Amino acid sequence: MKPTPPDRTADRRRSSHAAFARARAVIPGGVNSPARAFGGVGGEPIFFASAQGQHLTDVDGNLYLDYIGSWGPMILGHRHPRVVAAIGKSLATGTSYGAPTEGESKLAELIIACVPSIEKVRLVSSGTEAAMSAVRLARGFTGRDVIVKFAGNYHGHVDSLLVAAGSSAATLGVPNSPGITAGTARDTVVLEYNEPEELEALFRARGGEIAAVLLEPVVGNMGLVVPSAEFLTAARDLTRRHGALLVCDEVMTGFRLALGGAQQLLGIEPDLTTLGKIVGGGLPLAAYGGRADVMDHVLPAGKVFQAGTLSGNPLAVAAGTATLEQLRDHPPYAHLERLGGRLEAGFRDAAAAAGITAWIARVGSMMTIFFQRGTSPVPVTGWRTAAASDTDRYAAFFWGMIDRGVYLPCSQYEALFISACHTEADIDRTTAAAAACLADVAKQPSTAP
Ligand SMILES: *Cc1c(COP(=O)(O)O)cnc(C)c1O
């Protein structure tokens, strides 16, 4: 059971409470995407009115330091001048033509220049669409049916991939949602992340049936989980040896962990890559790309169907292009690594001082503090270890930080993001808040699993 959050509707969040009541009457659950509903921490979502740089302002006028950045896209912070100017310029010329524009080629060239393994790329409108299209292409290219994914990895709400996805229970081949047929789920095999032996055994048994192995090269969607080199090497070698494709889902990690994404940072070469979030600069745009000989199977170059009325939308292309150009011209990655390290150390010290057991995982500007029940931290390497987290303790931490003006992920199973706008002073204010908050949290009993 979730701890009952303190009464936060009375004064400070009165307008959010009213906004949520209004939304619930007309929108299922009051939100247009479930992660926003605070289901993982209990209580009601906060409604926002505006954002600037690393800050959010809610409808009651409360100011928060933002560690979500729209779940990843806002690596430059909110309303970056270069992005705002590009959107304005594009707006003045028209918002959609349903016909090709030169801006789409410019963004494609930029993506290809940044991401080492991409030779050709298609623009779509969401990460879900990118993943769905990559799966169809992998099946069309190989003539095989089976897709391999890993428990706790999220690839959008594609039917065949909504099996042991994200924060839901990891069960072999069982759909996460009503509405997904057993037939659809049957062609998806779910394995534990970071277990190369499981992957090897599967390829030994069914290698000739596998179209693709799909993975988050650094996982952000069960909280942050770091891959082992052996696991990534096994995924690359086995797919290559058996004629299957390796698809890296870099919707979250692309342009975040390095300009060339996790694949550049970790030195892996996938056949296909999905991109989203940052590539659209805060507007709805995503992409999938990779080997030219595979991408040339997409219609009208090839026969694998994929289309979109708003694909390559000029406004989204302008925002994405400006974002990638800014990241290329002024790479924030050293700054983000420095701030990430400082925040990690601060959280570690705060947990130790409070006597709270936590596993802290971080790569660059992505991080998760996993609350645990034992006396010493256990490495989180996959869904089995992530699922053992003390989510009630996370909920208490989340609300304590909200009360201190810090907006963290509203679930144990989501990573936090630092933006290029964050400063050392922001990080120090956050770790001071965490120290005070965890001292409070430690006074509440840790709950049984
Ligand atoms: C967010 C995310 C998606 C889904 O993208 P949407 O734009 O929300 O459809 C897919 N894969 C990963 C790794 C993601 O983080």
PDBQT file of the ligand as one rigid body, heavy atoms in Angstrom, charges set to zero:
ROOT
HETATM    1  C1  LIG A 501       9.922   7.156 -24.411  1.00  0.00    +0.000 C 
HETATM    2  C2  LIG A 501      10.422   5.906 -25.021  1.00  0.00    +0.000 A 
HETATM    3  C3  LIG A 501       9.747   5.279 -26.078  1.00  0.00    +0.000 A 
HETATM    4  C4  LIG A 501       8.394   5.733 -26.555  1.00  0.00    +0.000 C 
HETATM    5  O1  LIG A 501       8.414   6.993 -27.132  1.00  0.00    +0.000 OA
HETATM    6  P1  LIG A 501       7.029   7.809 -27.264  1.00  0.00    +0.000 P 
HETATM    7  O2  LIG A 501       7.412   9.030 -28.018  1.00  0.00    +0.000 OA
HETATM    8  O3  LIG A 501       6.560   8.060 -25.867  1.00  0.00    +0.000 OA
HETATM    9  O4  LIG A 501       6.090   6.932 -28.020  1.00  0.00    +0.000 OA
HETATM   10  C5  LIG A 501      10.343   4.190 -26.677  1.00  0.00    +0.000 A 
HETATM   11  N1  LIG A 501      11.512   3.719 -26.257  1.00  0.00    +0.000 NA
HETATM   12  C6  LIG A 501      12.190   4.274 -25.235  1.00  0.00    +0.000 A 
HETATM   13  C7  LIG A 501      13.523   3.719 -24.828  1.00  0.00    +0.000 C 
HETATM   14  C8  LIG A 501      11.663   5.378 -24.577  1.00  0.00    +0.000 A 
HETATM   15  O5  LIG A 501      12.310   5.900 -23.541  1.00  0.00    +0.000 OA
ENDROOT
TORSDOF 0
